[in-house]
Amino acid sequence: MANVVIENLSRDFGSFRAVDSLNLNIESGRFVTLLGPSGCGKTTTLRMLAGLVKNTEGRITIGDTVVSDASRGLFVPPEGRNLGMVFQSYAIWPHMTVFENVAYPLSIRRVPKATIREKVAAALEIVEMGHLANRPAPDLSGGQQQRVAIARALVFEPRVLLLDEPLSNLDARLRLQMGDEFRVLQQRLGITTVYVTHDQSEAMALSDDVVLMNSGRILQNSAPREMYLQPKSRDVATFFGAPNFIELTVQKATPRPEGDFTLDVAGAGGRGHCLSAFDPGEGGTVTVMLRPENFEILVPGEETQGMAWEGVVKSVTFRGQTQTVVVDTGAMELNIEAGPLVELNVGDQIHVGAALSAAWAVRDA
């Protein structure tokens, strides 16, 4: 296993800069996801790691080896990097059996046949496909093809495993199942993994760290929980769900030992404390984020120590475990989450509240 260090990495396609001065340090054994919308540069970054695309600027180091340094004209081709890769299409060869597909990376390395049999058997055992070793590739289901692709990527014991949207071709149920299997497998093997997806839920569920990208740059690099609950900016916050942004008055800002600030704030009929990564200054205003699940529906006349609003239900979307409700307060619309048993209809007059302690101050950019 190896760590990965990316320094000032850029890639130009003509006049278009797909990746712009990227810096990233991936520790050995971590599961790191490059997340972002289409065109954000995540797949180009993965392909530069793999050696499938040359970087215009910058340097890539895997373990103790510099595999690409544009300033020195150094470029190690893919076959010299000892990386495993699983493509979105799986790239399973249809004229081969399961065994032959998995054995291919070892065969081209001229590994002895006895060793190939041992290593392929071990790789297929990892993905629970040993009983299908002799099955022709065209007879495999989508999930089975994916397992074969993973076994093939692992059979030669790569330093790093790269995965390019490997779940996107599967149906919803199988996507959840295979995602869980990915995570368990990665934790068991301890292999450094770089995973690309545009799916926020997938990234949150699988990753040790999420690297959110847009326009070729990193917006935030942090653990999933921190990115969701404490986004660095409004852009990061809005990538996950439908957050609410509310202006509050800052009465006091107190530094904390952790490096952030406790804000004494007031607004929407409430006064209390919330956290912020920056000092917005006393006496001014600050924008705070509240997630839909931070709200509760209040009984008419019920008092609350936090913020409270009265409004009209504009829409209700039933999602099984939850309902997404849009409440029009007149001054703004609030996105809130309610349980599946709560009876709500368009046009209902309701009161909603939220604790100030659930709020998180965000920068506009």
Residue pairs with C-beta under 8 A, 6 or more apart in sequence:
1 28
1 29
1 159
1 160
1 190
1 191
1 192
2 28
2 62
2 63
2 159
2 160
2 192
3 25
3 26
3 27
3 28
3 62
3 63
3 192
4 24
4 25
4 26
4 49
4 60
4 61
4 62
4 160
4 192
4 194
5 24
5 25
5 26
5 59
5 60
5 61
6 22
6 23
6 24
6 25
6 26
6 45
6 49
6 58
6 59
6 60
7 23
7 58
7 59
7 60
7 61
8 21
8 22
8 23
8 57
8 58
8 59
9 19
9 21
9 22
9 23
9 24
9 45
9 48
9 55
9 57
9 58
9 59
9 60
10 17
10 19
10 20
10 21
10 22
10 55
10 56
10 57
10 58
10 216
11 17
11 18
11 19
11 41
11 44
11 45
11 48
11 53
11 54
11 55
11 56
12 18
12 56
17 216
18 41
18 44
18 216
19 41
19 44
19 45
19 48
19 55
19 216
20 41
20 215
20 216
20 217
21 57
21 58
21 217
22 41
22 45
22 58
22 216
22 217
22 218
23 218
24 211
24 218
24 221
26 32
26 192
26 194
26 209
27 192
28 192
29 190
29 191
29 192
30 192
30 193
30 208
30 209
31 183
31 186
31 187
31 193
31 195
31 206
31 207
31 208
31 209
32 193
32 194
32 195
32 207
32 208
32 209
32 210
32 211
33 194
33 195
33 196
33 197
33 202
33 203
33 206
33 207
33 209
33 210
33 211
34 42
34 45
34 46
34 194
34 195
34 196
34 197
34 211
34 213
35 42
35 197
35 198
35 200
35 203
35 210
35 211
35 212
35 213
35 239
36 42
36 198
36 212
36 213
36 214
36 239
37 198
37 214
38 198
40 213
40 214
40 215
40 216
41 213
41 215
41 216
41 217
42 196
42 198
42 213
43 164
43 165
43 196
44 53
45 213
46 162
46 164
46 194
46 196
47 53
47 164
48 54
48 55
48 60
48 68
49 60
49 62
49 83
49 160
49 162
49 194
50 78
50 81
50 83
50 85
50 162
51 67
51 68
51 75
51 76
51 77
51 78
51 80
51 81
51 83
52 78
54 68
54 70
54 75
55 68
55 70
56 70
57 70
57 71
58 68
58 69
58 70
59 66
59 68
59 69
59 70
59 71
60 66
60 67
60 68
60 69
61 67
62 81
62 83
62 159
62 160
63 159
65 76
66 74
67 74
67 75
67 76
67 80
67 81
68 74
68 75
68 76
81 159
82 156
82 158
82 159
83 158
83 159
83 160
83 161
83 162
84 152
84 153
84 154
84 156
84 158
84 160
84 161
84 162
85 153
85 161
85 162
85 163
85 164
86 146
86 149
86 150
86 153
86 161
86 162
86 163
86 164
86 166
87 149
87 164
87 166
88 164
88 165
88 166
88 168
88 169
89 169
90 145
90 146
90 148
90 149
90 166
90 169
91 149
92 101
92 137
92 140
92 145
92 148
92 149
93 100
93 101
93 104
93 137
94 136
94 137
94 138
95 137
96 104
96 136
96 137
97 133
97 134
97 135
97 136
97 137
98 124
98 129
98 132
98 133
98 134
98 135
98 137
98 140
98 148
99 120
99 124
99 133
99 134
101 137
101 148
101 152
102 120
102 123
102 124
102 148
102 151
102 152
102 155
103 116
103 120
103 155
104 152
105 152
105 155
105 156
106 115
106 116
106 119
106 120
106 155
106 156
107 116
109 156
111 119
119 155
119 156
120 133
120 151
120 155
121 130
121 133
122 155
123 151
123 152
123 154
123 155
124 130
124 132
124 133
124 151
126 151
126 154
126 185
126 189
127 147
127 148
127 150
127 151
127 185
128 147
129 144
129 147
129 148
129 151
132 140
132 144
137 145
137 148
140 148
142 169
142 170
142 171
142 174
143 170
143 174
143 177
143 178
146 166
146 167
146 170
146 178
149 166
150 166
150 185
153 161
154 161
154 189
154 191
158 191
159 192
160 191
160 192
160 193
160 194
161 186
161 191
161 192
161 193
161 194
162 193
162 194
162 195
163 182
163 193
163 194
163 195
163 196
164 196
165 196
165 197
165 198
166 178
166 182
166 195
167 175
167 178
167 179
167 182
167 197
167 199
167 202
168 197
168 199
170 178
175 202
179 202
179 205
179 206
180 205
182 195
182 206
183 205
183 206
186 193
195 203
195 206
195 207
197 203
200 239
200 240
200 241
203 210
203 224
204 210
204 224
204 228
204 240
205 224
207 224
208 223
209 221
209 222
209 223
209 224
210 220
210 221
210 222
210 223
210 224
210 227
211 218
211 220
211 221
212 218
212 219
212 220
212 221
212 227
212 236
212 239
213 219
214 235
219 232
219 233
219 235
219 236
219 239
220 227
220 231
220 232
220 233
220 236
222 230
227 236
227 240
228 240
228 291
229 291
229 360
230 275
230 277
230 360
231 237
231 240
231 289
231 360
231 362
232 277
232 362
232 363
233 362
233 363
233 364
233 365
234 245
234 287
234 289
234 362
234 363
234 364
234 365
235 365
236 362
237 243
237 245
237 289
237 362
241 291
241 292
242 292
242 324
242 335
243 289
243 290
243 291
243 292
243 335
244 289
244 290
244 291
244 292
244 334
244 335
245 287
245 288
245 289
245 362
246 267
246 268
246 287
246 288
246 290
246 307
246 332
246 359
247 267
247 285
247 286
247 287
248 265
248 266
248 267
248 268
248 274
248 285
248 286
248 287
248 288
248 359
249 265
249 266
249 267
249 283
249 284
249 285
250 263
250 264
250 265
250 280
250 281
250 282
250 283
250 284
250 285
250 286
251 264
251 265
251 266
251 271
251 282
251 283
252 263
252 264
252 282
253 261
253 262
253 263
253 264
253 276
253 279
253 280
253 281
253 282
254 261
254 262
254 263
254 264
255 261
255 279
256 262
256 275
260 275
260 276
260 277
261 275
261 276
261 277
261 278
261 279
262 273
262 274
262 275
262 276
263 273
263 274
263 275
263 276
263 280
263 286
263 361
264 271
264 272
264 273
265 271
265 272
265 273
265 274
265 286
265 288
265 356
265 359
267 307
268 307
268 308
268 309
269 307
269 308
270 304
270 305
270 306
270 307
270 308
270 356
271 356
272 305
272 306
272 355
272 356
272 357
273 356
273 357
274 288
274 356
274 357
274 358
274 359
274 360
274 361
275 360
275 361
276 286
276 360
276 361
277 361
278 361
278 363
280 286
280 361
286 361
287 361
287 362
287 363
287 364
288 359
288 360
288 361
288 362
289 359
289 360
289 361
289 362
290 354
290 358
290 359
291 358
292 324
292 335
292 336
292 337
293 337
294 354
294 355
294 358
294 359
295 334
295 336
295 337
295 352
295 353
295 354
296 352
296 353
296 354
297 336
297 338
297 342
297 350
297 351
297 352
298 304
298 308
298 350
298 351
298 352
298 353
299 351
300 351
302 351
302 353
304 353
305 355
306 353
306 354
306 355
306 356
306 357
307 353
307 354
307 355
307 356
308 351
308 352
308 353
309 327
309 329
309 334
309 351
309 352
309 353
310 329
310 349
310 350
310 351
311 327
311 328
311 329
311 330
311 334
311 349
311 350
311 352
312 327
312 328
312 347
312 348
312 349
312 350
313 325
313 326
313 327
313 328
313 344
313 345
313 346
313 347
313 348
313 349
313 350
314 326
314 327
314 328
314 333
314 346
315 325
315 326
315 346
316 323
316 324
316 325
316 344
316 345
316 346
317 323
317 324
317 325
318 340
320 340
321 340
322 337
322 338
322 339
322 340
323 337
323 338
323 339
323 340
323 342
323 344
324 335
324 336
324 337
325 335
325 336
325 337
325 338
325 344
326 333
326 334
326 335
326 336
327 333
327 334
327 336
327 350
327 352
334 352
336 352
338 344
344 350
